[in-house]
Every structure is written in C-alpha cells, then in structure tokens.
C-alpha cells in the first residue's frame, strides 16, 4: 500500500514513518520535499504535521493558525488519497486557542472526506522528545503547569503502532482518543524520576482525563514513563 507521512521529519512523524516502512511503501513528506509530492496519490495520507507547542500557540494565535489549520487545509487539496489519518490532540476538549485550532483542523477533514480518522492524542513523550512537561522535569527546566495537574501520556512509538493498525482498518473512522488508561500528576512524574520540580511564576492547571478507545491496547501512564528508561 502506498502511504504518505506528512511531517515525517518531526518527533511523531519520524516514529510513524519508521513503523509504516515495515509493511508499506512510504513517501516521507517534509517542508523540503512537499512541493515534489503535490498532486500525488496515496492510499493513506498520515498527517503528523502542525504545531505542538501549546503555550506558544496561546500567545501566537495567527502563527498557530497557519501551522495547525492552514497547513491541514492545504494538504486536503495538494494531495489525493483514499484515507486520511490526522494526528490531533485531546486539547480539542479544552477551551483555548491551541485546542480551538486543532478542532478547526478536524472539521476541515470531516468536510473533505468520509474516510478519515482523527487521533486525539494525550501528552506525547518519547526518547527523542524536545518539549513538554516530562521533558522539562527531566532537564530541570521550569514547569508551567500546577503540581496537581493530571494528564494522560502516550509514547511516539505507541502512536505509530496504532496508526500502523489503522492504515489497514477501513472499518474504523471518526475521532478516537489515544493515551494512557490512567492519569498521572506532575508531582508523580517528578517522583518517578527522582526529580525536584522547578515551577515557573505563571502556572496553569491542566486536567486531561478522557476515556481512550478500547479497541486498541494502551498502557497505564507510569508504564509509558518506564519506556523512557
């Protein structure tokens, strides 16, 4: 099957591309190669592109719109495909600019094709991560969420596994939540790694606790942390 991974040079896209190459002919689409593939046909287009910097998005709304909404709109017309898989976010349930833009992008996809899957991902971690609460704790950087915030986690490689399964499952369409079966607090994350948290002066409380899709096997949050060791 011919599969395209849009954003294959990024954190999640790299893991997805590597996994899909085990079974499919994969075209890796990056900023540098995008124009080369315009007009191409794919059995499955996996979009791992878009901004993932939540705090930055809330302060830079116009730029975030271009990265997370306009880029999706362009991809729907620049490529031909049978099936569209979008790496989205559980923050579509949160009332802030970042979540709102992710929701707008999802609506564009819904209007463009009946054969789509929207992966609403929890906080994504992995050995090659460059940002996020877990990364900040590990690197002793200031954390911008409150100690009692509760989040779900998932690794980039487990997202890649799910996408590998979805590429072959035309019967699965719509929006699905992917993440850990349990939540974990910021304090618990620090305790797991034996770290002391440095909190910034500006803290937000995040509660990301949504039921994940039971058709796929997911781990507890602490088990995903263990995958980093």
KAVEN-V584475 format. One record per residue. N is the residue number from 0. RES is the residue in one letter. SS is DSSP state (H for helix, E for strand, - for the rest). D_CENTER is the distance of its C-alpha to the mean C-alpha in Angstrom with 2 decimals. Layout:
<<N/RES/SS/D_CENTER> <N/RES/SS/D_CENTER>>
This chain:
<<0/X/-/23.18> <1/X/E/21.97> <2/X/E/18.22> <3/X/E/16.53> <4/X/E/13.28> <5/X/E/12.66> <6/X/-/11.36> <7/X/-/12.65> <8/X/-/13.88> <9/X/-/10.74> <10/X/H/9.35> <11/X/H/6.85> <12/X/H/9.17> <13/X/H/12.12> <14/X/H/11.50> <15/X/H/10.86> <16/X/H/13.95> <17/X/H/15.97> <18/X/H/15.54> <19/X/H/16.38> <20/X/-/19.32> <21/X/-/21.01> <22/X/-/21.84> <23/X/-/21.35> <24/X/E/22.40> <25/X/E/19.35> <26/X/E/19.44> <27/X/E/17.24> <28/X/E/16.81> <29/X/-/16.52> <30/X/-/18.10> <31/X/-/21.34> <32/X/-/21.48> <33/X/H/20.14> <34/X/H/23.69> <35/X/H/24.96> <36/X/H/22.87> <37/X/-/23.47> <38/X/-/25.34> <39/X/-/24.31> <40/X/E/23.86> <41/X/E/21.21> <42/X/E/21.18> <43/X/E/17.38> <44/X/E/15.13> <45/X/E/11.48> <46/X/E/9.68> <47/X/-/6.99> <48/X/-/8.84> <49/X/-/9.04> <50/X/-/9.50> <51/X/-/7.48> <52/X/-/10.97> <53/X/H/11.72> <54/X/H/15.42> <55/X/H/16.00> <56/X/H/14.76> <57/X/H/17.23> <58/X/H/19.97> <59/X/-/19.36> <60/X/H/18.83> <61/X/H/20.34> <62/X/H/18.43> <63/X/H/15.06> <64/X/H/16.33> <65/X/H/17.10> <66/X/H/13.79> <67/X/H/11.57> <68/X/H/14.38> <69/X/H/17.13> <70/X/H/15.15> <71/X/H/13.95> <72/X/H/17.59> <73/X/H/18.95> <74/X/H/17.05> <75/X/H/18.52> <76/X/H/21.94> <77/X/H/21.74> <78/X/-/21.01> <79/X/E/22.49> <80/X/E/20.73> <81/X/E/21.45> <82/X/E/17.99> <83/X/E/14.75> <84/X/E/11.32> <85/X/E/8.55> <86/X/E/4.77> <87/X/E/5.28> <88/X/E/5.66> <89/X/H/8.76> <90/X/H/10.22> <91/X/H/11.65> <92/X/H/14.26> <93/X/-/15.15> <94/X/-/17.87> <95/X/-/16.95> <96/X/H/16.36> <97/X/H/12.66> <98/X/H/12.19> <99/X/H/14.99> <100/X/H/13.63> <101/X/H/10.43> <102/X/H/13.15> <103/X/H/15.40> <104/X/H/13.12> <105/X/H/12.85> <106/X/H/16.63> <107/X/H/17.31> <108/X/H/15.85> <109/X/H/17.85> <110/X/H/20.91> <111/X/H/20.67> <112/X/-/20.47> <113/X/-/21.20> <114/X/-/19.35> <115/X/E/15.65> <116/X/E/12.79> <117/X/E/10.06> <118/X/E/7.40> <119/X/E/7.09> <120/X/E/5.06> <121/X/-/7.30> <122/X/E/7.64> <123/X/E/6.44> <124/X/E/9.80> <125/X/-/11.84> <126/X/-/15.15> <127/X/-/14.03> <128/X/-/11.88> <129/X/-/13.45> <130/X/-/12.61> <131/X/-/12.08> <132/X/H/14.72> <133/X/H/15.19> <134/X/H/15.62> <135/X/H/18.03> <136/X/H/20.00> <137/X/H/20.40> <138/X/-/21.55> <139/X/-/23.78> <140/X/-/22.24> <141/X/E/22.63> <142/X/E/20.23> <143/X/E/19.68> <144/X/E/19.10> <145/X/-/22.10> <146/X/-/23.15> <147/X/-/23.09> <148/X/-/19.51> <149/X/E/17.85> <150/X/E/14.21> <151/X/-/12.46> <152/X/E/10.80> <153/X/E/9.28> <154/X/E/9.63> <155/X/H/8.10> <156/X/H/11.26> <157/X/H/11.01> <158/X/H/7.90> <159/X/H/10.21> <160/X/H/13.04> <161/X/H/11.92> <162/X/H/11.29> <163/X/H/14.66> <164/X/H/16.24> <165/X/H/15.02> <166/X/-/16.40> <167/X/-/19.74> <168/X/-/19.63> <169/X/-/20.75> <170/X/-/21.81> <171/X/-/18.34> <172/X/-/17.27> <173/X/E/15.85> <174/X/E/13.07> <175/X/E/12.16> <176/X/E/10.75> <177/X/E/9.32> <178/X/-/10.17> <179/X/-/13.46> <180/X/-/16.73> <181/X/-/17.93> <182/X/-/17.13> <183/X/E/18.27> <184/X/E/19.83> <185/X/H/19.66> <186/X/H/23.23> <187/X/H/22.51> <188/X/H/19.88> <189/X/H/22.56> <190/X/H/25.20> <191/X/H/23.46> <192/X/H/23.52> <193/X/-/26.88> <194/X/-/25.73> <195/X/-/27.15> <196/X/-/24.85> <197/X/E/25.66> <198/X/E/24.84> <199/X/E/24.86> <200/X/E/27.37> <201/X/E/24.83> <202/X/E/22.89> <203/X/E/20.72> <204/X/-/20.42> <205/X/-/17.06> <206/X/E/17.21> <207/X/-/14.02> <208/X/-/15.83> <209/X/-/15.12> <210/X/-/16.41> <211/X/-/14.17> <212/X/-/15.28> <213/X/-/18.40> <214/X/-/18.56> <215/X/-/16.30> <216/X/-/17.25> <217/X/-/15.24> <218/X/-/16.71> <219/X/-/17.84> <220/X/H/16.06> <221/X/H/18.91> <222/X/H/18.65> <223/X/H/15.18> <224/X/H/16.85> <225/X/H/19.62> <226/X/-/17.59> <227/X/-/17.56> <228/X/-/21.36>>
